[in-house]
Amino acid sequence: MGIIQIELFATLDLVAQAPGGPEEDPENFPFGGWQAPLIDAVVGDQIDAAYEGTDALLLGRRTYDIFAGYWPQQEGVPGLEIATLFNRVPKYVASRGTPDLTWAGSTQLGPDLPAAVHEIRDRHENIKVVGSLNLVQTLLREKLFDRLDLWVHPIVLGVGKKVFDGGAVPANLSLLEPPVASPAGTVHLLYGLEEGVPATGDMDEVDRGA
């Protein structure tokens, strides 16, 4: 069975809205493109490594439309080798509407998201969820993911849609590898979903592991 891995860029106050450019969300959000000034070679290498082995993309409608209008034109552009991957692998789109699936290899998921996710898991080994914040919030809330790949950037916006804006459920996660900070101060965190819910206790010697 394959894994569902969420790729997210967020601020210290966990805003994940429109990191890539001002055109992503031009209405009522003044910080579109907030990630660009903080990108450095370390983060670039981390992102490239995160996509190694990807054999499918799971996207929300808005992110799909942005990607479909951009990545097909970037094939062969130096420094954008990831375009070849994105253009080649199957794309699965979660949408209640009728998206225009002109990007090669695109398929709209059915209305039963849990069933669709399980079907994708059976079909692929390494499925990446990119952007797609509304979809991500549903996956987090329903625990329909296996890994959370999170880049936390050293800025606070105070406004914008946050990672858990759509609600959250109690969950345990484990850190799968040591955090790595880039020269610009962005910290890369890779978590895996674990069984059960968070435990509670008193801050006595037993609970502290003494």
N, CA and C of each residue as an Amber inpcrd file, in Angstrom:
protein
   630
   0.8480000  -1.1960000   0.0000000   0.0000000   0.0000000   0.0000000
   0.8780000   1.2380000   0.0000000   0.5190000   2.2210000  -0.8130000
   1.3070000   3.4330000  -0.9240000   1.0590000   4.3970000   0.2220000
   1.8270000   5.4820000   0.2270000   1.7040000   6.4900000   1.2770000
   1.1980000   7.8030000   0.6910000   0.4250000   8.5140000   1.4930000
  -0.0300000   9.8590000   1.1640000   0.8430000  10.8290000   1.9520000
   1.6090000  11.6540000   1.2490000   2.5160000  12.5920000   1.9110000
   2.1290000  14.0190000   1.5590000   1.8190000  14.8090000   2.5920000
   1.4150000  16.2010000   2.4190000   2.6550000  17.0880000   2.4240000
   2.7700000  17.9480000   1.4150000   3.8660000  18.9090000   1.3230000
   3.3120000  20.3050000   1.6090000   3.8050000  20.9530000   2.6710000
   3.2460000  22.2430000   3.0590000   4.3350000  23.2530000   3.4020000
   4.1490000  24.4710000   2.9400000   4.9710000  25.6010000   3.3510000
   4.1210000  26.4700000   4.2670000   4.6540000  26.8040000   5.4460000
   3.8680000  27.5580000   6.4210000   4.7430000  28.5680000   7.1480000
   4.0910000  29.5600000   7.7290000   4.7630000  30.5670000   8.5460000
   4.7930000  30.0890000   9.9990000   5.4390000  30.8650000  10.8630000
   5.4730000  30.4960000  12.2820000   4.0820000  30.4610000  12.9020000
   3.1740000  31.3000000  12.4110000   1.7980000  31.2370000  12.9010000
   0.9350000  30.3150000  12.0390000   1.6080000  29.4390000  11.2860000
   0.9980000  28.3650000  10.5100000   0.0470000  28.8330000   9.4180000
   0.3000000  30.0140000   8.8710000  -0.4050000  30.4340000   7.6540000
   0.2100000  29.6990000   6.4770000  -0.6150000  29.0720000   5.6770000
  -0.1360000  28.3260000   4.5150000  -0.7580000  28.8370000   3.2180000
  -1.3740000  29.9730000   3.2790000  -2.0870000  30.5270000   2.1270000
  -1.1300000  31.1980000   1.1590000  -1.2750000  30.8960000  -0.1170000
  -0.6170000  31.6070000  -1.2200000   0.8660000  31.8710000  -0.9930000
   1.6780000  30.8350000  -0.7540000   3.1070000  31.0870000  -0.5460000
   3.8630000  31.4190000  -1.8380000   3.3510000  30.9360000  -2.9820000
   4.1680000  30.9590000  -4.1900000   4.1840000  32.2340000  -4.9880000
   3.1190000  33.0290000  -4.9350000   3.0890000  34.2340000  -5.7520000
   1.8620000  35.0730000  -5.4780000   1.9300000  36.3640000  -5.7890000
   0.8050000  37.2640000  -5.5080000  -0.4440000  36.9370000  -6.3060000
  -0.2840000  36.1940000  -7.4120000  -1.4400000  35.8740000  -8.2420000
  -2.2330000  34.6830000  -7.7090000  -1.7010000  33.9740000  -6.7150000
  -2.3920000  32.7870000  -6.2240000  -3.7160000  33.1340000  -5.5430000
  -3.7340000  34.2130000  -4.7890000  -4.9380000  34.5870000  -4.0500000
  -4.9670000  36.1100000  -3.9470000  -5.3280000  36.7860000  -5.0210000
  -5.1960000  38.2470000  -5.0520000  -6.2170000  38.9970000  -4.2190000
  -7.2670000  38.3330000  -3.7570000  -8.3200000  39.0260000  -3.0240000
  -8.1940000  38.7790000  -1.5150000  -8.1870000  39.8620000  -0.7610000
  -8.2580000  39.8150000   0.7020000  -7.0770000  39.1110000   1.3600000
  -5.9450000  39.0040000   0.6600000  -4.7360000  38.4600000   1.2650000
  -3.5490000  39.2670000   0.7600000  -2.9260000  40.0590000   1.6380000
  -1.9120000  41.0140000   1.1790000  -0.5030000  40.4440000   1.0570000
  -0.3130000  39.1550000   1.3680000   1.0490000  38.6140000   1.4230000
   1.3010000  37.4880000   0.4330000   0.5850000  37.4820000  -0.6840000
   0.8130000  36.4540000  -1.6780000   2.2660000  36.4350000  -2.1410000
   2.8730000  35.2590000  -2.1550000   4.2700000  35.1320000  -2.5240000
   5.2280000  35.3130000  -1.3620000   4.7480000  35.1120000  -0.1340000
   5.5760000  35.3700000   1.0450000   6.7800000  34.4350000   1.1520000
   6.7350000  33.2980000   0.4780000   7.8450000  32.3470000   0.5880000
   9.0620000  32.7490000  -0.2480000   8.8390000  33.4250000  -1.3560000
   9.9170000  33.6750000  -2.3240000  11.1680000  34.3080000  -1.7130000
  11.0620000  35.3360000  -0.8500000  12.2830000  35.9300000  -0.3000000
  13.0670000  35.0110000   0.6370000  12.4540000  33.8940000   1.0510000
  13.0940000  33.0100000   2.0230000  13.6390000  31.7300000   1.3990000
  13.4620000  31.5630000   0.0970000  13.9800000  30.3780000  -0.5830000
  15.4980000  30.4840000  -0.6910000  16.1880000  29.3960000  -0.3510000
  17.6280000  29.3410000  -0.5470000  17.9900000  27.9560000  -1.0670000
  19.2800000  27.7170000  -1.2930000  19.7100000  26.4600000  -1.8970000
  19.3750000  25.2560000  -1.0240000  19.4560000  25.4340000   0.2930000
  19.1580000  24.3170000   1.1980000  17.7050000  23.8890000   1.0600000
  16.7980000  24.8530000   1.0940000  15.3800000  24.5310000   0.9420000
  15.1200000  23.9340000  -0.4450000  15.7500000  24.4870000  -1.4630000
  15.5850000  23.9480000  -2.8090000  15.9910000  22.4880000  -2.8960000
  17.1210000  22.1410000  -2.2800000  17.5720000  20.7480000  -2.2790000
  16.6240000  19.8660000  -1.4820000  16.0930000  20.3870000  -0.3750000
  15.1530000  19.6070000   0.4290000  13.8870000  19.3070000  -0.3620000
  13.3980000  20.2890000  -1.0840000  12.1800000  20.0910000  -1.8810000
  12.4260000  19.0700000  -2.9760000  13.5710000  19.1930000  -3.6670000
  13.9010000  18.2130000  -4.7150000  13.9470000  16.8050000  -4.1430000
  14.5820000  16.6540000  -2.9750000  14.6860000  15.3350000  -2.3540000
  13.3160000  14.8000000  -1.9440000  12.4300000  15.7060000  -1.4940000
  11.0990000  15.2810000  -1.0370000  10.2870000  14.6480000  -2.1650000
  10.5370000  15.0680000  -3.4020000   9.7430000  14.5700000  -4.5170000
  10.3470000  13.3550000  -5.2030000  11.5150000  12.9110000  -4.7490000
  12.1060000  11.7180000  -5.3460000  11.1830000  10.5110000  -5.1450000
  10.9420000   9.7870000  -6.2060000  10.0920000   8.6060000  -6.1280000
   8.6080000   8.8720000  -6.2300000   8.2090000  10.1340000  -6.3590000
   6.7830000  10.4560000  -6.4770000   6.2040000   9.8180000  -7.7370000
   5.0800000   9.1170000  -7.5860000   4.4510000   8.5270000  -8.7720000
   2.9990000   8.9590000  -8.9510000   2.5430000   9.9500000  -8.1660000
   1.2080000  10.5150000  -8.3650000   1.0820000  11.7930000  -7.5550000
   0.2230000  12.6940000  -8.0280000  -0.1050000  13.9210000  -7.3130000
  -1.5840000  13.8990000  -6.9490000  -1.8870000  14.3400000  -5.7380000
  -3.2710000  14.5080000  -5.2690000  -3.4610000  15.9880000  -4.9870000
  -4.3730000  16.6290000  -5.7150000  -4.4880000  18.0820000  -5.6860000
  -5.9340000  18.5250000  -5.4770000  -6.0920000  19.6650000  -4.8190000
  -7.3780000  20.3370000  -4.7790000  -7.6040000  21.1090000  -6.0710000
  -8.8250000  21.5450000  -6.2690000  -9.1980000  22.1930000  -7.5430000
  -8.3780000  23.4500000  -7.8040000  -8.2210000  24.3080000  -6.8180000
  -7.5360000  25.5910000  -7.0330000  -6.0630000  25.3790000  -7.3800000
  -5.4060000  24.5100000  -6.6150000  -3.9980000  24.2300000  -6.9080000
  -3.8590000  23.5640000  -8.2690000  -4.7690000  22.6660000  -8.5870000
  -4.7240000  22.0140000  -9.8940000  -4.7930000  23.0400000 -11.0260000
  -5.7240000  23.9800000 -10.9250000  -5.8600000  24.9810000 -11.9810000
  -4.5790000  25.8100000 -12.1360000  -3.9570000  26.1650000 -11.0030000
  -2.7040000  26.9280000 -11.0550000  -1.6090000  26.1000000 -11.7160000
  -1.4690000  24.8620000 -11.2810000  -0.4170000  23.9890000 -11.8080000
  -0.6360000  23.6930000 -13.2930000  -1.8940000  23.4170000 -13.6540000
  -2.1910000  23.0640000 -15.0470000  -1.9010000  24.2160000 -15.9990000
  -2.0070000  25.4400000 -15.4930000  -1.7080000  26.6050000 -16.3170000
  -0.2390000  26.9800000 -16.3390000   0.5770000  26.2810000 -15.5250000
   1.9850000  26.6690000 -15.4070000   2.9650000  25.5660000 -15.8180000
   2.8540000  24.3980000 -15.2100000   3.8950000  23.3800000 -15.3830000
   4.0210000  22.8290000 -16.7920000   2.9600000  22.6760000 -17.5660000
   3.1670000  22.1830000 -18.9360000   4.0580000  23.0980000 -19.7730000
   4.1040000  24.3830000 -19.4460000   4.9370000  25.3240000 -20.1980000
   6.3790000  25.3690000 -19.6820000   6.6710000  24.6720000 -18.5950000
   8.0060000  24.7300000 -17.9940000   8.8670000  23.5170000 -18.3310000
   8.3560000  22.6280000 -19.1390000   9.1180000  21.4410000 -19.5130000
  10.4360000  21.8430000 -20.1730000  11.5470000  21.3360000 -19.6350000
  12.8520000  21.6080000 -20.2140000  13.4910000  22.9040000 -19.7860000
  12.8170000  23.7040000 -18.9520000  13.3920000  24.9650000 -18.4940000
  14.4740000  24.6640000 -17.4540000  15.6980000  25.1780000 -17.6210000
  16.7600000  24.9200000 -16.6470000  16.3520000  25.3680000 -15.2380000
  16.6340000  24.5110000 -14.2620000  16.2830000  24.8100000 -12.8800000
  14.8740000  24.4070000 -12.5060000  14.0790000  23.9870000 -13.4710000
  12.6990000  23.5650000 -13.1940000  12.4990000  22.1190000 -13.6420000
  13.4580000  21.2660000 -13.2920000  13.3850000  19.8640000 -13.6890000
  12.1680000  19.1610000 -13.0960000  11.6490000  19.7030000 -11.9940000
  10.4750000  19.0920000 -11.3790000   9.2670000  19.1380000 -12.3130000
   9.3040000  20.0340000 -13.3110000   8.2110000  20.1030000 -14.2810000
   8.0470000  18.7810000 -15.0150000   9.1610000  18.1280000 -15.3390000
   9.0810000  16.8400000 -16.0280000   8.3370000  15.8220000 -15.1900000
   8.6260000  15.8040000 -13.8820000   7.9300000  14.8890000 -12.9750000
   6.4430000  15.2060000 -12.9160000   6.1080000  16.4750000 -12.6690000
   4.7110000  16.8630000 -12.5370000   3.9180000  16.5740000 -13.8100000
   4.5440000  16.7990000 -14.9600000   3.8460000  16.5600000 -16.2220000
   3.6810000  15.0710000 -16.5290000   4.5820000  14.2590000 -15.9940000
   4.5820000  12.8310000 -16.3240000   3.6380000  12.0080000 -15.4620000
   3.5800000  12.2890000 -14.1480000   2.8380000  11.3980000 -13.2420000
   1.3320000  11.6610000 -13.3240000   0.5090000  10.6890000 -12.9410000
  -0.9380000  10.9160000 -12.8720000  -1.2840000  11.9920000 -11.8490000
  -2.2970000  12.7810000 -12.1820000  -2.8120000  13.8180000 -11.2910000
  -4.2500000  13.4750000 -10.9100000  -4.5390000  13.4560000  -9.6020000
  -5.8840000  13.1930000  -9.1170000  -6.4260000  14.4620000  -8.4730000
  -7.6110000  14.8770000  -8.8850000  -8.1620000  16.1620000  -8.4810000
  -9.3990000  15.9560000  -7.6180000  -9.3470000  16.5150000  -6.4010000
 -10.5030000  16.4750000  -5.5060000 -11.3070000  17.7510000  -5.7160000
 -12.5060000  17.6120000  -6.2420000 -13.3370000  18.7880000  -6.5340000
 -14.7950000  18.3700000  -6.5640000 -15.6440000  19.2560000  -5.9910000
 -17.0850000  19.0220000  -6.0610000 -17.6690000  19.5460000  -7.3700000
 -16.8890000  20.3360000  -8.0830000 -17.3500000  20.9150000  -9.3340000
 -16.9530000  20.0710000 -10.5350000 -16.8140000  20.7500000 -11.6700000
 -16.4410000  20.0700000 -12.9140000 -15.1840000  20.7420000 -13.4690000
 -14.0150000  20.3920000 -12.9340000 -12.7770000  21.0130000 -13.3930000
 -12.4710000  20.6680000 -14.8420000 -11.7780000  21.5830000 -15.4960000
 -11.3510000  21.3790000 -16.8790000 -10.0270000  20.6240000 -16.8420000
 -10.0810000  19.3220000 -17.0360000  -8.9130000  18.4600000 -16.8510000
  -8.1010000  18.3600000 -18.1430000  -7.5140000  19.4740000 -18.5340000
  -6.7470000  19.5130000 -19.7770000  -5.3060000  19.0540000 -19.6050000
  -4.8220000  19.0280000 -18.3790000  -3.4450000  18.6010000 -18.1070000
  -3.3730000  17.0860000 -18.2850000  -2.4360000  16.6250000 -19.0960000
  -2.3300000  15.2040000 -19.4000000  -2.2010000  14.3730000 -18.1340000
  -2.9550000  13.2800000 -18.0820000  -2.8770000  12.3670000 -16.9540000
  -3.7400000  12.7450000 -15.7790000  -4.7290000  13.6210000 -15.9780000
  -5.5490000  14.1210000 -14.8760000  -6.8630000  13.3540000 -14.7740000
  -7.2790000  13.0900000 -13.5290000  -8.5210000  12.3820000 -13.2590000
  -9.2140000  13.0280000 -12.0680000 -10.5110000  13.2460000 -12.1640000
 -11.2680000  13.7690000 -11.0290000 -11.6830000  12.6300000 -10.1180000
 -11.5250000  12.8340000  -8.8070000 -11.9320000  11.8390000  -7.8350000
 -13.4380000  11.8460000  -7.6630000 -13.9630000  10.7240000  -7.2110000
 -15.3780000  10.6420000  -6.9120000 -15.7120000  11.3610000  -5.6180000
 -16.9980000  11.4540000  -5.2840000 -17.4280000  12.2290000  -4.1110000
 -17.0360000  11.6010000  -2.7740000 -16.7380000  10.3090000  -2.7530000
 -16.3570000   9.6260000  -1.5140000 -14.8380000   9.7160000  -1.3780000
 -14.3510000  10.7720000  -0.6800000 -12.9100000  11.0110000  -0.6010000
 -12.1580000   9.8700000   0.0820000 -12.6120000   9.3590000   1.2410000
 -11.8790000   8.2480000   1.8530000 -11.7250000   7.0490000   0.9230000
 -12.7830000   6.6990000   0.2210000 -12.7000000   5.5670000  -0.7060000
 -11.7240000   5.8670000  -1.8370000 -11.7550000   7.1060000  -2.3240000
 -10.8540000   7.4880000  -3.4100000  -9.4020000   7.4480000  -2.9690000
  -9.1190000   7.9200000  -1.7440000  -7.7550000   7.9070000  -1.2250000
  -7.2580000   6.4740000  -1.0850000  -8.0910000   5.5840000  -0.5830000
  -7.6870000   4.1820000  -0.4410000  -7.4100000   3.5630000  -1.8150000
  -8.2030000   3.9270000  -2.8020000  -7.9840000   3.4050000  -4.1420000
  -6.6570000   3.9010000  -4.7170000  -6.3500000   5.1880000  -4.4820000
  -5.0790000   5.7330000  -4.9560000  -3.9100000   5.0420000  -4.2590000
  -4.0590000   4.8040000  -2.9670000  -3.0090000   4.1040000  -2.2130000
  -2.7390000   2.7170000  -2.7990000  -3.7900000   2.0340000  -3.2310000
  -3.6230000   0.7000000  -3.8020000  -2.9340000   0.7520000  -5.1740000
  -3.0510000   1.8890000  -5.8340000  -2.5610000   2.0110000  -7.2050000
  -1.1430000   2.5620000  -7.2860000  -0.7400000   3.3520000  -6.2690000
   0.5530000   4.0350000  -6.3280000   1.3360000   3.8090000  -5.0380000
   2.6400000   4.0940000  -5.1100000   3.5190000   3.9080000  -3.9610000
   3.7500000   5.2000000  -3.1840000   3.8650000   6.3220000  -3.8790000
   4.2940000   7.5730000  -3.2450000   3.4720000   8.7260000  -3.8110000
   2.3920000   9.0570000  -3.1280000   1.4580000  10.0870000  -3.5950000
   1.7150000  11.3700000  -2.8200000   1.9210000  12.4720000  -3.5470000
   2.1890000  13.7560000  -2.9120000   0.9670000  14.6640000  -3.0180000
   0.6520000  15.3130000  -1.8950000  -0.3760000  16.3560000  -1.8590000
   0.3610000  17.6840000  -1.7870000   0.1940000  18.5240000  -2.7930000
   0.9380000  19.7790000  -2.8860000  -0.0300000  20.9470000  -2.7360000
   0.3010000  21.9230000  -1.8700000  -0.6150000  23.0500000  -1.6910000
  -1.9720000  22.5450000  -1.2550000  -3.0130000  22.9550000  -2.0100000
  -4.3570000  22.3670000  -1.8540000  -4.8380000  22.4170000  -0.4070000
  -4.8260000  23.6080000   0.1910000  -5.0350000  23.7220000   1.6270000
  -6.3970000  23.2160000   2.0810000  -7.4470000  23.4550000   1.3210000
  -8.7580000  22.9360000   1.7090000  -8.7430000  21.4110000   1.7600000
  -8.1430000  20.8060000   0.7480000  -8.0290000  19.3530000   0.7210000
  -7.1570000  18.8630000   1.8680000  -6.0450000  19.5490000   2.1250000
  -5.1460000  19.1610000   3.2080000  -5.8720000  19.1560000   4.5440000
  -6.6740000  20.1760000   4.7890000  -7.4010000  20.2470000   6.0540000
  -8.3460000  19.0590000   6.2120000  -8.9580000  18.6340000   5.1160000
  -9.8230000  17.4560000   5.1710000  -9.0110000  16.2030000   5.4390000
  -7.8860000  16.0570000   4.7760000  -7.0320000  14.8810000   4.9820000
  -6.5220000  14.8140000   6.4200000  -6.1440000  15.9800000   6.9800000
  -5.6810000  16.0160000   8.3610000  -6.8080000  15.6560000   9.3210000
  -7.9730000  16.2260000   9.0660000  -9.1160000  16.0100000   9.9660000
  -9.5850000  14.5530000   9.9340000  -9.5140000  13.9360000   8.7570000
  -9.9760000  12.5570000   8.6020000  -8.8450000  11.5420000   8.7580000
  -7.6310000  12.0430000   9.0290000  -6.4390000  11.1840000   9.1500000
  -6.2410000  10.3350000   7.9000000  -6.4180000  10.9650000   6.7600000
  -6.2270000  10.3010000   5.4690000  -4.8570000  10.6620000   4.8980000
  -3.8370000  10.5610000   5.7200000  -2.4720000  10.8460000   5.2770000
  -1.5290000   9.9850000   6.0920000  -0.3070000   9.8630000   5.6070000
   0.7100000   9.0780000   6.3010000   1.8710000   9.9260000   6.7820000
   2.2240000  10.9590000   6.0120000   3.3410000  11.8180000   6.3750000
   2.9840000  13.2810000   6.1340000   3.5570000  14.1290000   6.9740000
   3.3890000  15.5740000   6.8400000   4.7770000  16.1920000   6.7050000
   5.0590000  16.7120000   5.5320000   6.3400000  17.3390000   5.2200000
   6.1250000  18.8470000   5.3340000   6.7000000  19.4600000   6.3700000
   6.3650000  20.8350000   6.7110000   7.6220000  21.7080000   6.7330000
   7.5790000  22.7910000   5.9670000   8.6430000  23.7950000   6.0100000
   8.1040000  25.0150000   6.7660000   8.6610000  25.2920000   7.9400000
   8.2050000  26.4060000   8.7720000   9.1580000  27.5820000   8.5520000
   8.6030000  28.7010000   8.0890000   9.3950000  29.8720000   7.7100000
   9.4000000  30.9130000   8.8280000  10.5030000  31.6490000   8.9830000
  10.6550000  32.5700000  10.1220000   9.9670000  33.9130000   9.9250000
   8.6690000  33.8590000   9.6590000   7.8700000  35.0870000   9.5640000
   6.5090000  34.8280000  10.2120000   5.8800000  35.8960000  10.6550000
   4.5270000  35.8590000  11.2020000   3.6810000  36.8280000  10.3940000
   2.5770000  36.3530000   9.8420000   1.7260000  37.2000000   9.0050000
   0.5220000  37.7580000   9.7540000  -0.0200000  36.9940000  10.6720000
  -1.1600000  37.4890000  11.4380000  -2.4870000  37.3950000  10.7240000
  -2.4500000  37.2060000   9.4150000  -3.6770000  37.0290000   8.6310000
  -3.4440000  35.8890000   7.6540000  -4.5310000  35.3440000   7.1440000
  -4.4220000  34.2880000   6.1560000  -4.9470000  32.9590000   6.6590000
  -5.1510000  32.0660000   5.7300000  -5.7000000  30.7500000   6.0480000
  -4.6030000  29.8610000   6.6240000  -4.9020000  29.2590000   7.7710000
  -3.9010000  28.4680000   8.4680000  -4.0740000  26.9710000   8.1880000
  -3.0380000  26.2320000   8.5240000  -3.0270000  24.8020000   8.2670000
  -4.2470000  24.1270000   8.8650000  -4.6250000  24.5070000  10.0880000
  -5.7400000  23.8540000  10.7680000  -6.9700000  24.7500000  10.8410000
  -7.1420000  25.6600000   9.9050000  -8.3160000  26.5150000   9.9020000
  -9.6120000  25.7090000   9.8620000  -9.5860000  24.5940000   9.1690000
 -10.7960000  23.7940000   9.0120000 -11.0460000  22.8390000  10.1500000
 -10.3520000  23.0220000  11.2470000 -10.5270000  22.1330000  12.3780000
  -9.4320000  21.0770000  12.4110000  -9.2900000  20.4530000  13.5420000
  -8.2930000  19.4070000  13.7170000  -8.8470000  18.3580000  14.6630000
  -8.2580000  17.1880000  14.6150000  -8.6390000  16.1240000  15.5350000
  -7.3930000  15.7020000  16.3050000  -7.5470000  15.1750000  17.5210000
  -6.3810000  14.7130000  18.2660000  -5.6360000  13.6270000  17.4970000
  -4.3390000  13.7670000  17.4210000  -3.5300000  12.8030000  16.6710000
  -2.1130000  12.7880000  17.2120000  -1.4700000  11.6490000  17.1050000
  -0.0610000  11.5110000  17.4380000   0.7560000  11.4900000  16.1520000
   1.8630000  12.2060000  16.1700000   2.7950000  12.1760000  15.0530000
   4.1970000  11.9470000  15.5980000   5.0370000  11.3420000  14.7910000
   6.4230000  11.1240000  15.1840000   7.3380000  11.8400000  14.1960000
   8.4300000  12.3870000  14.7120000   9.4150000  13.0430000  13.8730000
  10.2620000  11.9790000  13.2020000  10.2590000  11.9430000  11.8750000
  10.8930000  10.8540000  11.1410000  12.3770000  11.0840000  10.8640000
  12.8090000  12.3340000  10.9520000  14.2220000  12.6350000  10.7580000
  14.5410000  13.9300000  11.4810000  15.8060000  14.1710000  11.8110000
  16.1450000  15.3930000  12.5500000  15.7720000  16.6430000  11.7550000
  15.2510000  17.6690000  12.4290000  14.9450000  18.9360000  11.7380000
  16.2140000  19.5540000  11.1630000  16.0500000  20.2230000  10.0370000
  17.1740000  20.9080000   9.4020000  16.7630000  22.3450000   9.1180000
  17.5850000  23.3040000   9.5810000  17.3200000  24.7190000   9.3360000
  18.1710000  25.2140000   8.1820000  17.5750000  26.0070000   7.3130000
  18.3090000  26.5920000   6.2030000  18.9860000  27.8820000   6.6590000
  19.9110000  28.4220000   5.8730000  20.5450000  29.6940000   6.2440000
  19.5490000  30.8260000   6.4480000  18.4280000  30.7840000   5.7360000
  17.4170000  31.8310000   5.8810000  16.5320000  31.6150000   7.0950000
  16.6940000  30.4850000   7.7970000  15.9300000  30.2400000   9.0130000
  14.7020000  29.3800000   8.8370000  14.5010000  28.8150000   7.6560000
  13.3760000  27.9100000   7.4370000  13.7260000  26.5370000   7.9900000
  12.8190000  25.9620000   8.7730000  13.0500000  24.6660000   9.3970000
  12.1940000  23.6060000   8.7080000  12.8630000  22.5380000   8.2810000
  12.1760000  21.4290000   7.6150000  11.8590000  20.3490000   8.6290000
  10.5790000  19.9750000   8.7140000  10.1040000  18.9710000   9.6590000
   9.3370000  17.8940000   8.8950000   9.6930000  16.6500000   9.1330000
   8.9920000  15.5370000   8.4920000   8.3810000  14.6540000   9.5740000
   7.0480000  14.5920000   9.5890000   6.3160000  13.8340000  10.5910000
   5.5940000  12.6490000   9.9520000   5.4310000  11.5950000  10.7430000
   4.6210000  10.4610000  10.3410000   3.4360000  10.3110000  11.2740000
   2.2880000   9.9620000  10.7270000   1.0890000   9.7640000  11.5370000
   1.2100000   8.4600000  12.3180000   0.8770000   8.5140000  13.6040000
   0.9300000   7.3450000  14.4660000  -0.4780000   6.9850000  14.9390000
  -0.5880000   5.8100000  15.5210000  -1.8740000   5.3570000  16.0400000
  -2.2350000   6.1010000  17.3320000  -3.5150000   6.0920000  17.6580000
  -3.9710000   6.6020000  18.9430000  -4.1140000   8.1100000  18.9800000
  -4.3940000   8.6050000  20.1790000  -4.5550000  10.0380000  20.4200000
  -3.5800000  10.4520000  21.5170000  -3.2880000  11.7470000  21.6400000
  -2.3160000  12.1930000  22.6450000  -2.7140000  11.7860000  24.0530000
  -1.7100000  11.3360000  24.8070000  -1.9270000  10.9710000  26.2050000
  -1.9060000  12.2180000  27.0790000  -2.4630000  12.1110000  28.2570000
  -2.4210000  13.2010000  29.2300000  -1.7910000  12.6940000  30.5200000
  -1.4170000  13.6080000  31.4020000  -0.8120000  13.2130000  32.6630000
  -0.4240000  14.4170000  33.4830000   0.1100000  14.1630000  34.6550000
   0.6010000  15.2180000  35.5340000   2.1040000  15.3530000  35.3580000
   2.6030000  16.5580000  35.5830000   4.0250000  16.8130000  35.4370000
   4.7850000  16.3910000  36.6890000   4.6370000  15.1270000  37.0490000
   5.4050000  14.5950000  38.1630000   6.5750000  13.7960000  37.6250000
   7.3310000  13.1790000  38.5010000   8.5270000  12.4930000  38.0650000
   8.2190000  11.3130000  37.1580000   7.1200000  10.6330000  37.4080000
   6.7750000   9.4900000  36.5660000   6.4900000   9.9400000  35.1490000
   5.6670000  10.9840000  34.9910000   5.3110000  11.4650000  33.6620000
   6.4980000  12.0770000  32.9330000   7.4910000  12.5320000  33.6620000
   8.6830000  13.0850000  33.0190000   9.6850000  12.0070000  32.6540000
   9.3510000  10.7640000  32.9540000  10.2370000   9.6850000  32.6030000
  11.3960000   9.5080000  33.5420000  11.3360000  10.1070000  34.7520000
  12.4330000  10.0050000  35.7080000  12.4650000   8.6300000  36.3520000
